[in-house]
Amino acid sequence: MVIAQSFAKIMGLYGERTGALHFVCADKAIAGRVLSQLKLVIRTNYSSPPKHGARVAGMILSDPVMRQQWLDELIAVTDRID
């Protein structure tokens, strides 16, 4: 199973490629083969990914006050969509 997440929109980090890609494998051997292939793809596509977005997201999510402010603002924005 492959799960892709983008944090660009919910954190206002457009163009920063902030997100995560998760692979769930049946066993360690398959995980090793998947990782081997990913390393080939990652190297050719993302030699020097931006760090700014990940640092901003990490700073916000690891600080309880900033995280709560972000959650409050996220709720306010999503309430306007309904």
BELBEL-V544735 format. One record per backbone hydrogen bond with DSSP energy under -1.0 kcal/mol. CO is the residue of the C=O (numbers start at 1). NH is the residue of the N-H. E is the energy in kcal/mol with one decimal. If there is no record, write none. Layout:
# BELBEL-V544735
co->(CO;CO)
nh->(NH;NH)
e->(E;E)
This chain:
# BELBEL-V544735
co->(1;3;5;7;8;13;18;20;22;27;28;29;30;31;32;33;34;35;36;37;38;39;40;41;42;51;52;53;54;55;56;57;58;63;64;65;66;67;68;69;70;71;72;73;74;75;76;78)
nh->(24;22;20;11;13;16;7;5;3;31;32;33;34;35;36;37;38;39;40;41;42;43;44;45;46;55;56;57;58;59;60;61;62;67;68;69;70;71;72;73;74;75;76;77;78;79;80;82)
e->(-2.8;-3.3;-2.0;-1.2;-2.5;-1.7;-2.9;-3.1;-2.6;-2.2;-2.2;-1.8;-2.7;-2.6;-2.1;-1.9;-2.6;-2.4;-1.1;-1.8;-3.4;-1.9;-1.4;-1.8;-3.2;-2.3;-2.4;-2.7;-2.6;-2.4;-2.4;-2.8;-1.6;-3.1;-2.1;-2.1;-2.6;-2.6;-2.7;-2.4;-2.6;-2.5;-2.1;-2.3;-2.6;-2.3;-1.2;-1.1)
